[in-house]
Amino acid sequence: MKAKNHIEIRPYSLKELAHIYRVDVRTIGKWLVPHWDEIGQIRARLLTVRQVETIFDKIGYPYVVEINQSQKPHRIHLSTY
């Protein structure tokens, strides 16, 4: 199984970002608390492209850990979601 290796930078809602990171909306909200001054206020329920870029810069890009069954368990491949 191949993991996706790209993510589109576009306006997202917090719910959509939580889905991308595979966490609950409350969890991503807690992750963002220390960065709200830099992210700025959410308007019209969507984060702007600039805000999304700031979030990815601050908490990192989401990724999927892919373990190939034919490989030894200690060998993993990390790729972005």
C-alpha positions as CSV (number, residue, x, y, z in Angstrom):
1,M,0.0,0.0,0.0
2,K,1.4,3.4,-1.0
3,A,0.8,6.4,1.2
4,K,-0.1,9.8,-0.3
5,N,3.0,12.0,-0.4
6,H,1.4,15.4,-0.8
7,I,-1.2,17.6,0.8
8,E,-3.0,20.5,-0.7
9,I,-2.4,23.9,0.9
10,R,-5.9,25.6,0.8
11,P,-8.4,27.0,3.2
12,Y,-9.5,24.4,5.8
13,S,-11.9,24.4,8.7
14,L,-10.6,23.1,12.0
15,K,-12.7,20.0,11.5
16,E,-11.0,19.3,8.2
17,L,-7.6,19.9,9.7
18,A,-8.4,17.5,12.5
19,H,-9.4,14.9,10.0
20,I,-6.2,15.3,8.0
21,Y,-4.2,14.9,11.3
22,R,-6.5,12.0,12.3
23,V,-7.3,13.6,15.7
24,D,-10.4,15.1,17.4
25,V,-11.2,18.8,16.8
26,R,-10.5,19.4,20.5
27,T,-7.1,17.9,20.2
28,I,-6.0,20.0,17.3
29,G,-7.4,23.0,19.2
30,K,-5.2,22.2,22.1
31,W,-2.2,21.8,19.8
32,L,-2.8,25.3,18.4
33,V,-3.3,27.2,21.6
34,P,0.3,28.2,22.0
35,H,0.3,29.5,18.4
36,W,-2.9,31.5,18.1
37,D,-1.1,34.8,18.2
38,E,0.8,33.9,15.1
39,I,-2.0,32.0,13.4
40,G,-4.5,34.8,13.9
41,Q,-8.3,34.9,14.2
42,I,-10.5,32.5,12.2
43,R,-13.0,34.3,10.0
44,A,-16.0,32.7,8.3
45,R,-15.2,29.2,9.8
46,L,-12.2,28.7,7.5
47,L,-8.5,29.2,8.1
48,T,-6.8,31.1,5.3
49,V,-4.0,29.6,3.2
50,R,-1.5,31.7,5.1
51,Q,-2.9,30.4,8.4
52,V,-2.8,26.8,7.2
53,E,0.9,27.3,6.2
54,T,1.6,28.7,9.6
55,I,0.0,25.7,11.3
56,F,2.0,23.3,9.2
57,D,5.1,25.2,10.1
58,K,4.3,25.2,13.8
59,I,3.0,21.7,14.4
60,G,4.5,20.0,11.3
61,Y,2.9,18.2,8.4
62,P,0.6,15.3,9.0
63,Y,2.1,12.0,8.0
64,V,1.3,8.3,7.8
65,V,3.7,5.6,9.1
66,E,3.8,2.8,6.6
67,I,5.2,-0.6,7.6
68,N,5.8,-3.0,4.8
69,Q,5.0,-6.5,5.9
70,S,8.0,-7.9,4.0
71,Q,10.4,-5.8,6.0
72,K,11.6,-6.2,9.5
73,P,9.5,-4.4,12.1
74,H,12.2,-1.9,13.0
75,R,12.3,-0.6,9.4
76,I,9.6,2.0,8.7
77,H,8.9,4.4,6.0
78,L,7.6,7.9,6.9
79,S,5.8,9.9,4.3
80,T,3.6,13.0,4.4
81,Y,-0.2,12.4,4.4
